[in-house]
Amino acid sequence: MTDKAAAASGSAATTLIFKPNERILCFHGPLLYEAKVVKAELRDGTDPDAPDPGPHYFVHYKGWKQTWDEWVDESRALKFNDENLAKQKALKQAALQASKKKSIVVASKHTPATPTQQRVDSESEMQRSRKRARESSVEKAREED
């Protein structure tokens, strides 16, 4: 029985597919990233801090800080094999294409700022500056007069 068939039949809920130290691909948002299983546990749903029953894995994403380590359920984890690596690549390409289309749409919708918007933008820019502006010699001469 394949992993997908086992998951569909419900028998995967009683076994852990991935073992600690196993290299996997894991969804984080819409993309797949290489990760390592640090811990694996089968939850029964009685713990109020972890109410979702079934297999869960504590994963570390390769190249990421440990602050990103997290518990994931089995639906977010895939075996590290050629088929899933191809899926990872396809998802990455789709995300890049979507972001390119989005940036083109945003750029085409850009309209020039009105004089009022330009003045507000320049005033807020001046407020962000922490350095005191130097007085020019012309301004000093005017003040002395």
PyMOL commands that set and color helices and strands:
alter all, ss='L'
color gray80, all
select helices_A, chain A and resi 3-9+11-14+66-68+74-76+82-109+115-128+137-144
alter helices_A, ss='H'
color red, helices_A
select strands_A, chain A and resi 23-28+31-43+54-61+70-73+77-79
alter strands_A, ss='S'
color yellow, strands_A
deselect
rebuild
show_as cartoon
